Amino acid sequence: MAPSGAPGWAADPGRLAVTQELANLQARQFWQRAAWTRSANVTAAETPARPVADSVAGQGSLEALDLSAAGIAQIRRVEDERYAYMAECSVVWLDLPDAVYRGYEGDAELLGPLRDDDPAPHEILRREILRLEPQMVYAPLGVGNHVDHQLVREVGVALLELGRRWVMPGPEYAEIVTYYEDFPYAWWNDFHAPADLAEGGLALPPGVALEARYTDISEQLDRKAAGIALYESQLPRLFESEQGMLDALAGYHARLATEGGIRGFAERYWATTGL
């Protein structure tokens, strides 16, 4: 018998607390893959913070979040989670800091050349992409020259340079890596083709070319607008208002539809192909 008089195998408050913390951590790790969170409950005792299973419909953490007091990174993360939930997709957080947390200041630096001490996160993204085995990998073209978009564009080029390997061969990334036009930068800069990128923008490896592909999104435009509207912290800076966003979105996709010979609204992707 334990000193308390309870059997040695019986859970005491201290052990339950440790188990509860471990359960919370594992729940957060699991729901991170599902782009949302839910608190775990290892007991049958219901509390406002931890309801018993299925007593609350839907998904989502019950922890209150004061967005007015939250930092920019926290707010953007919440917005990402909300978008992922709406789009029915998953988010994998790699904890890579935005440019403003890596020393870039003001639009001149954020939309300027990359610093020599700010390398692209090749290895961490390559490892995660290999783990997920995606059928397609979408990377930004870097229209507008945002430094974070430039770095991810470089990762796409690095994947294309891998090719086939004799030891543990990976996929051939030509046909898999596809570049998208960064909105709203593509609209603001009247972007039409990769030749419009800043000098040295997209240097593909030998044997790889780009091909423009158009998709009719007339029935999806409202859904895309709703997704962008979830990023409330970005709308005033980028578009001044939600109506400004709607006008820019419609104008941009109508122009792409005209260029692609599609009635209504279209998106354009730049697919990589092997020569």
C-alpha positions, 0 to 999 in steps of 0.5 A: 500500500502507498503511504496514503493508504491507496494501492500503488497502482492508483492514480493520485492528484499529482500523477493525474496532473502529469498525465493530463499535461502529457495528454494535452501535449499529444492532443495539440500535436495530433490536432496540429496535423488537422489544422485545429486544436482540442483540449484533452481530458483524461478523466470523466470529470467535466470542467469548463476548460475540458469537456468530456468527449463529444459534449461539445459539437465541432472542433476548436480549442475552448481556450479564450484568445484576446486578439487585441493583446496577441502579437502579430505572429499569434494573430496570423497563426489563428488566421491560418488555422481558420483558413485551413479549417474552412478549406478542409486542409491541414497545416504543419507548423515548422516555426520558421519566423517571418521576415520581420522577425529576421531583421528586415524592416520596412517595405524597401527591405521586405520587397528588396534583395535577400540578405547574405545571412538569410539562406533559404530553408532548403533542408527543413522544407525538403525533408517535410516534402519528402515525408508527405510525398505530395502529388503537387508542390506549389511555390510562389513565383515571388511576384512583388519580390517579397523576401519570404516568397523569394526564399520559398521560390528558391526551395522549389528550384532546389527541388528541381535540381535534385533529379533522380538519385541512385541511393534512395531515389526520390521523385522527379520534381519536374511536373510536381513543382508548380509556381503560382502568381502571388496575389495581390502583387501580380495584380499590382505589378501587371504581371503577365509572365516570368520574364516580368520578374525582377532580374534573376527572379527564377533561374530554373536548372537545365532541362526544365521549362515552365508552361502556363496553365489556366483553370476556370474558378468562376464557381470558386471565386466567392469561396476564395474571397471568403478565405482571403477575408479571414485574414482580417489583420492583412486587409487594411494594409493590403486593400484598405477595405474588404471591398477593395479586396473584392474589387482587386480579386475580381479584376485580377482573375477576370484579366487572367480569364481573358488571357487564357481564353476562358469566360468568367474568372481564371487562375494561372499556374506555371507548371514545370516540365522536363525538356 
